[in-house]
Amino acid sequence: MKALVWFRNDLRVTDNVTLSNALENFTDIYPVYCFDPREFALSNQGFNRTGPYRAKFLLESVATLKNMLMELGSTLIVKMGDPTEVIPALARELKVKTVLASKEAAIEETNIENLLEQKLWGAGIEFELFWQSTLYNLADIPWPIKRLPETFTDFRKQAETESFIRDLMPAVNEVRTFARVDSEEIPTLEDLGLNMPETDSRVVLDFQGGEKAALERLKNYLWETKLLSKYKETRNGLIGANYSSKLSPWLALGCISPRTIYYEVKKYEAEIIKNSSTYWLIFELIWRDYFRFIAKKHGAKLFRVNGIREREIEFNEDKDAFKKWSEGKTSQPFVNANMMELNSTGFMSNRGRQIVASFLAHDLKVKWTWGAAYFESLLIDYDPASNWGNWNYMAGVGNDPRKDRYFNVESQAAKYDPKNEYINLWNESVG
């Protein structure tokens, strides 16, 4: 029996529920990745939906997946095009009876799933989806999705007491692909209409896409440096590799699963130390879960200016103010430093994201969806649920029990950059 495994944001072989199910139930597996040109088109604001930093990280991750599958005796079929056209055509060509894939949470991705299912069903091909992007499985949380709590604290407390974390999938030792299939080459940035981004020496970490780099970072952060022991105290830092785990880019593309991180933290707690810092990394994974479940619950509302609360707040469409914000040319040096880091590296600290989002939405009163789309283009750790969920939250139209959360830029700078080290770093010219 043959099956096609469509890799999406699960670019790994370790703890991959979709791949493991395919290996358990089928004799011949055809792994495929499809580059959707719509993901690289221009946004309504005129910049690439997927910019060069994010695209470079994606290409590296796909290349690593292909190499790992080849080491296991298979390969990765690479295609370019609309997956609702490419996947059915490939399934018919290979004469497979089943297509397996990971289930996503956000509306655009689920719409693709629904259309693909219709087309496959029409061709007599089964389509199986597996939920695996969260720590808590969707089937195991103690509410139907329509009754998911609207505040994170309520969600966390009940999930922690009434749900559980499923075990890791068994290690994959072999992937059987008997027939060779025509495959396109992994595209270059130029093929995607993008230019290679320049490397800035101030980048917090040399992010390399792919599962191997993800597992190396996890090993380094926990076991080699034991930085996890003080994560809670350092997590609001701004400079360097070590103030936080920096695992978010690999999580976003599924180069590592949240369960892999969770069980490694549990091992660390058993062998090194268990404290508020070790719990806090798990706490952040639960926040990530929550945004995914919220995205599934609220669908398209997550991406509308009135947000998931459908709250009418007046935002303007001042293109000049937005341009100054996006280029790091506002009246606030701390905002500018954060935006210059983003523009130069594709990364920004969590604290920085909150500050610049609050400034755009509340000080400049510019339509927050523009800012969310700008982050979508540049952030190497972009995922729709976390990005748009956070922007909903900061703009006052999301899951914040405080209606109008506001970050005063001057006080934030005084607290988190008292010596202006971060501001000065990003005001330096780098040759």
C-alpha positions as MATLAB code, in Angstrom:
seq = 'MKALVWFRNDLRVTDNVTLSNALENFTDIYPVYCFDPREFALSNQGFNRTGPYRAKFLLESVATLKNMLMELGSTLIVKMGDPTEVIPALARELKVKTVLASKEAAIEETNIENLLEQKLWGAGIEFELFWQSTLYNLADIPWPIKRLPETFTDFRKQAETESFIRDLMPAVNEVRTFARVDSEEIPTLEDLGLNMPETDSRVVLDFQGGEKAALERLKNYLWETKLLSKYKETRNGLIGANYSSKLSPWLALGCISPRTIYYEVKKYEAEIIKNSSTYWLIFELIWRDYFRFIAKKHGAKLFRVNGIREREIEFNEDKDAFKKWSEGKTSQPFVNANMMELNSTGFMSNRGRQIVASFLAHDLKVKWTWGAAYFESLLIDYDPASNWGNWNYMAGVGNDPRKDRYFNVESQAAKYDPKNEYINLWNESVG';
ca = [
       0.000    0.000    0.000;
       1.294    3.397   -1.006;
       0.794    6.784    0.636;
       1.851   10.337   -0.063;
       3.085   12.292    2.976;
       2.653   16.019    2.440;
       5.054   17.918    4.689;
       3.822   21.348    5.727;
       5.005   23.076    8.917;
       6.359   19.788   10.270;
       9.791   19.706    8.638;
      11.294   16.943   10.768;
      11.503   13.176   11.094;
      11.660   13.107   14.909;
       8.284   12.996   16.701;
       6.414   13.522   13.455;
       2.950   12.021   13.973;
       2.049   12.157   10.275;
       5.214   10.400    9.140;
       4.984    7.803   11.911;
       1.393    6.955   11.013;
       2.361    6.597    7.377;
       5.239    4.269    8.234;
       3.025    2.163   10.463;
       0.204    1.692    7.964;
       1.765    1.821    4.486;
       4.535   -0.070    2.728;
       5.670    2.645    0.330;
       5.949    6.291    1.391;
       6.282    9.296   -0.920;
       7.307   12.413    1.021;
       6.555   15.718   -0.737;
       6.967   19.419   -0.033;
       5.133   22.015   -2.100;
       6.270   25.626   -2.395;
       3.076   27.655   -2.810;
       3.800   30.786   -4.924;
       1.032   32.650   -3.093;
       3.191   32.582    0.032;
       5.828   34.635   -1.803;
       3.502   37.143   -3.436;
       3.194   40.785   -2.401;
       0.952   41.705    0.519;
      -1.693   44.407    0.280;
       0.879   46.786    1.761;
       3.341   46.105   -1.070;
       6.005   43.949    0.602;
       6.653   40.233    0.215;
       4.439   37.997    2.335;
       7.531   35.877    2.899;
      10.630   38.047    2.941;
      14.243   36.958    2.406;
      15.136   36.075    6.021;
      12.136   33.825    6.451;
      12.508   32.324    2.990;
      16.209   31.544    3.538;
      15.403   29.757    6.800;
      12.625   27.792    5.057;
      14.877   26.721    2.189;
      17.528   25.528    4.646;
      14.897   23.597    6.590;
      13.521   21.872    3.494;
      17.055   20.990    2.347;
      17.835   19.463    5.746;
      14.612   17.435    5.673;
      15.492   16.115    2.227;
      18.976   15.103    3.374;
      17.612   13.361    6.475;
      15.043   11.450    4.415;
      17.788   10.388    2.008;
      19.808    9.090    4.962;
      16.742    7.005    5.889;
      16.483    5.500    2.391;
      13.950    7.865    0.847;
      13.943   11.337   -0.650;
      11.779   14.451   -0.698;
       9.729   15.233   -3.771;
       9.820   19.005   -4.249;
       7.109   20.770   -6.215;
       6.181   24.371   -6.928;
       2.525   25.368   -7.225;
      -0.861   25.491   -5.553;
      -0.982   22.394   -3.286;
      -4.675   21.882   -4.037;
      -3.598   21.266   -7.655;
      -0.145   19.726   -7.136;
      -1.016   17.146   -4.470;
      -4.007   15.537   -6.276;
      -2.036   15.396   -9.546;
       0.930   13.752   -7.822;
      -1.325   11.329   -5.944;
      -2.934   10.222   -9.199;
       0.460    9.884  -10.897;
       1.789    7.706   -8.075;
      -1.500    5.778   -7.820;
      -1.668    6.264   -4.053;
      -4.914    5.702   -2.181;
      -4.129    8.000    0.758;
      -2.557   11.410    1.363;
      -1.424   12.183    4.920;
      -0.569   15.627    6.307;
      -0.406   17.697    9.463;
      -3.474   19.732   10.332;
      -3.035   23.483   10.683;
      -4.969   25.980   12.798;
      -5.257   29.273   10.901;
      -8.008   30.013    8.384;
      -5.946   30.227    5.192;
      -4.258   26.893    5.842;
      -7.492   25.160    6.856;
      -9.222   26.483    3.736;
      -6.487   24.828    1.676;
      -7.070   21.589    3.603;
     -10.808   21.701    2.924;
     -10.411   22.355   -0.793;
      -7.742   19.683   -1.099;
      -9.963   17.164    0.667;
     -12.779   17.843   -1.795;
     -10.475   17.331   -4.781;
      -8.923   14.164   -3.387;
     -12.324   12.764   -2.462;
     -13.487   13.412   -6.005;
     -10.543   11.344   -7.251;
     -11.254    8.517   -4.821;
      -8.229    9.307   -2.642;
      -8.416    9.438    1.148;
      -7.039   12.443    3.033;
      -5.903   11.983    6.638;
      -4.924   14.939    8.807;
      -3.036   14.745   12.102;
      -2.981   17.472   14.751;
       0.588   17.795   16.033;
       1.659   21.435   16.212;
       0.823   21.919   19.902;
       2.003   20.548   23.230;
      -1.530   19.554   24.236;
      -3.336   17.658   21.521;
      -6.555   19.256   20.298;
      -8.416   16.039   21.154;
      -7.162   16.093   24.750;
      -8.029   19.615   25.931;
     -11.040   19.718   28.281;
     -13.330   21.794   26.058;
     -14.801   21.630   22.581;
     -13.016   24.309   20.561;
     -16.109   26.539   20.486;
     -15.988   26.757   24.302;
     -12.280   27.434   24.605;
     -11.712   30.033   27.386;
     -11.154   33.580   26.181;
      -8.370   34.265   28.674;
      -5.054   32.452   28.763;
      -5.000   31.998   32.547;
      -8.306   30.126   32.521;
      -7.054   27.971   29.657;
      -3.705   27.215   31.289;
      -5.030   26.325   34.721;
      -7.623   23.907   33.420;
      -5.390   22.395   30.742;
      -2.594   21.768   33.235;
      -4.906   19.948   35.624;
      -7.249   18.141   33.236;
      -5.161   17.388   30.161;
      -1.885   15.559   29.524;
       1.101   15.557   27.168;
       1.189   12.599   24.813;
       4.337   10.493   24.507;
       6.884   11.083   21.775;
       6.588    9.006   18.623;
       9.106    6.164   18.236;
      12.360    7.002   16.466;
      12.293    6.655   12.672;
      14.976    4.293   11.361;
      13.870    3.831    7.767;
      11.520    5.441    5.252;
      10.623    3.153    2.373;
      10.280    4.739   -1.067;
      10.644    2.059   -3.738;
       9.964    4.012   -6.917;
      11.867    7.111   -7.949;
       9.726   10.122   -8.778;
      10.493   13.217  -10.803;
      11.201   16.092   -8.465;
      12.055   19.703   -8.958;
      15.149   21.185   -7.350;
      14.690   23.117   -4.120;
      14.279   26.687   -5.374;
      16.773   29.425   -4.686;
      15.859   32.770   -3.193;
      16.183   34.220   -6.680;
      13.681   31.639   -7.978;
      11.256   32.990   -5.358;
      11.854   36.570   -6.473;
      14.019   37.446   -3.467;
      17.603   38.536   -2.905;
      20.028   36.954   -0.467;
      19.903   39.027    2.732;
      23.117   40.482    4.045;
      24.505   39.005    7.259;
      24.615   41.509   10.104;
      27.290   40.879   12.729;
      24.888   42.062   15.453;
      22.428   39.191   14.908;
      21.599   37.446   18.193;
      22.233   33.981   16.766;
      23.339   32.479   13.481;
      19.996   30.840   12.769;
      20.283   27.869   10.402;
      17.103   26.188    9.271;
      16.419   22.496    9.776;
      15.923   19.765   12.346;
      19.605   19.166   13.023;
      20.219   22.817   13.920;
      17.088   22.799   16.108;
      18.267   19.807   18.116;
      21.734   21.359   18.415;
      20.259   24.585   19.824;
      18.148   22.617   22.322;
      21.210   20.665   23.414;
      23.285   23.834   23.727;
      20.690   25.841   25.663;
      19.904   23.073   28.119;
      22.860   20.761   28.527;
      25.984   22.528   27.319;
      25.381   25.943   28.891;
      22.580   25.117   31.371;
      21.051   28.489   30.513;
      17.595   27.057   31.109;
      18.249   27.283   34.867;
      17.930   31.076   34.723;
      15.582   31.522   31.772;
      12.896   33.346   33.741;
      15.388   35.972   34.903;
      16.944   36.578   31.474;
      13.976   36.133   29.087;
      13.325   39.880   28.719;
      16.843   40.521   27.449;
      17.654   42.253   24.191;
      21.248   41.480   23.209;
      22.955   38.200   22.376;
      22.060   34.540   21.991;
      21.600   33.611   25.622;
      18.759   35.655   27.087;
      16.181   33.182   25.720;
      16.008   29.752   24.134;
      15.688   31.149   20.566;
      13.852   27.951   19.586;
      10.896   29.788   18.050;
      12.118   29.783   14.405;
      12.461   25.996   14.420;
       9.142   25.576   16.208;
       7.423   27.759   13.616;
       8.375   25.408   10.767;
       8.083   22.279   12.853;
      11.800   21.480   12.640;
      11.334   20.499   16.278;
       8.141   19.532   18.067;
       6.934   21.210   21.274;
       6.800   17.750   22.866;
      10.486   17.169   22.121;
      11.279   20.379   24.012;
       8.880   19.509   26.839;
      10.349   16.072   27.493;
      13.893   17.411   27.297;
      12.980   20.031   29.919;
      11.509   17.265   32.087;
      14.759   15.322   31.760;
      16.692   18.484   32.675;
      14.491   18.943   35.744;
      15.196   15.370   36.823;
      18.952   15.543   36.268;
      19.974   19.189   36.807;
      17.386   21.407   38.523;
      13.661   22.041   38.637;
      12.758   25.669   39.296;
      10.581   28.543   38.077;
      12.793   28.957   34.999;
      12.374   25.378   33.821;
       8.612   25.702   34.279;
       8.583   29.032   32.450;
       9.803   27.527   29.209;
       6.898   25.077   29.368;
       4.624   28.005   30.266;
       5.677   29.714   27.018;
       4.894   26.547   25.057;
       1.413   26.584   26.590;
       0.970   30.213   25.461;
       1.934   29.065   21.976;
      -0.690   26.315   22.201;
      -3.307   28.815   23.271;
      -2.789   31.064   20.259;
      -3.191   28.052   17.979;
      -6.427   26.982   19.617;
      -7.686   30.576   19.501;
      -6.862   30.725   15.788;
      -8.890   27.579   15.231;
     -11.787   28.910   17.305;
     -12.023   32.371   15.751;
     -10.960   31.755   12.145;
     -10.912   34.846    9.938;
     -11.635   37.231   12.846;
      -8.005   36.857   13.961;
      -6.908   38.740   10.833;
      -9.496   41.545   10.863;
      -8.871   44.974   12.343;
     -11.654   44.533   14.952;
      -9.994   41.297   16.041;
     -11.405   38.264   17.750;
     -13.371   40.458   20.166;
     -14.911   42.342   17.237;
     -14.104   45.525   19.121;
     -14.421   48.751   17.189;
     -11.345   50.905   17.765;
     -10.508   53.708   15.395;
      -7.184   53.142   13.643;
      -5.851   55.394   10.891;
      -4.165   54.545    7.587;
      -1.298   57.018    7.860;
       1.167   55.547    5.366;
       3.907   58.022    6.259;
       3.729   57.158    9.970;
       3.756   53.458    9.127;
       6.761   53.903    6.843;
       8.711   55.689    9.568;
       7.772   52.944   12.043;
       8.772   50.159    9.682;
      12.086   51.825    8.806;
      12.983   52.647   12.423;
      12.700   56.401   11.943;
      10.200   57.370   14.626;
      10.662   59.835   17.470;
      11.482   56.948   19.829;
      15.072   55.578   19.758;
      14.026   52.365   21.541;
      11.342   51.615   18.950;
      13.796   52.456   16.177;
      16.472   50.120   17.563;
      14.039   47.202   17.651;
      12.808   47.853   14.125;
      16.372   48.156   12.841;
      17.194   44.780   14.397;
      14.163   43.249   12.688;
      15.003   44.800    9.317;
      18.649   43.771    9.551;
      18.291   40.216   10.895;
      14.697   38.950   10.690;
      14.528   38.624   14.475;
      13.407   40.701   17.447;
      13.049   39.919   21.149;
       9.634   39.209   22.594;
       9.856   42.355   24.705;
      10.717   44.387   21.622;
       7.740   42.999   19.703;
       5.347   44.075   22.430;
       6.823   47.567   22.598;
       6.811   48.293   18.861;
       3.319   46.806   18.445;
       1.940   48.926   21.274;
       3.613   52.020   19.811;
       2.117   51.477   16.355;
      -1.386   50.715   17.616;
      -1.692   53.071   20.582;
       0.746   55.946   20.060;
       0.584   56.237   16.291;
      -2.927   54.704   16.140;
      -2.027   53.166   12.781;
      -3.981   50.123   11.648;
      -2.351   47.278   13.554;
      -2.941   44.745   10.765;
      -0.280   46.569    8.734;
       2.227   45.904   11.492;
       1.219   42.243   11.753;
       1.667   41.849    7.982;
       5.088   43.507    8.194;
       6.134   41.048   10.902;
       4.792   38.221    8.734;
       7.163   39.261    5.973;
      10.303   39.583    8.074;
      10.240   37.384   11.175;
      12.050   34.088   10.710;
       9.890   32.615   13.483;
       6.617   33.774   11.943;
       3.593   31.590   12.377;
       0.090   32.958   11.806;
      -1.444   32.032   15.158;
       1.308   33.450   17.377;
       1.963   36.542   15.269;
      -1.621   37.624   14.667;
      -2.702   36.479   18.125;
      -0.029   38.641   19.747;
      -0.967   41.621   17.592;
      -4.652   41.183   18.525;
      -3.551   41.129   22.151;
      -1.398   44.248   21.914;
      -3.922   46.223   19.854;
      -6.665   45.712   22.436;
      -8.858   43.481   20.265;
      -7.617   40.085   21.480;
      -7.287   37.846   24.526;
      -6.162   40.426   27.050;
      -8.333   40.736   30.182;
      -7.017   44.296   30.423;
      -8.860   46.141   27.663;
      -6.216   48.724   26.828;
      -2.772   47.326   27.549;
      -0.261   50.059   26.809;
       3.533   50.051   26.887;
       5.097   53.422   27.614;
       8.212   53.405   25.447;
      10.324   55.644   27.702;
       9.620   53.594   30.832;
      10.220   50.341   28.958;
      13.557   51.648   27.692;
      14.536   52.778   31.186;
      13.686   49.352   32.597;
      15.109   47.059   29.932;
      17.875   49.207   28.391;
      18.926   51.514   31.262;
      22.424   52.108   29.881;
      21.241   52.535   26.273;
      23.379   49.553   25.263;
      20.730   48.163   22.920;
      19.860   51.554   21.442;
      23.537   52.326   20.863;
      24.174   48.876   19.349;
      21.524   49.383   16.687;
      22.519   52.949   16.011;
      26.049   51.879   15.124;
      26.925   51.709   11.450;
      28.073   48.253   10.434;
      30.382   48.083    7.475;
];
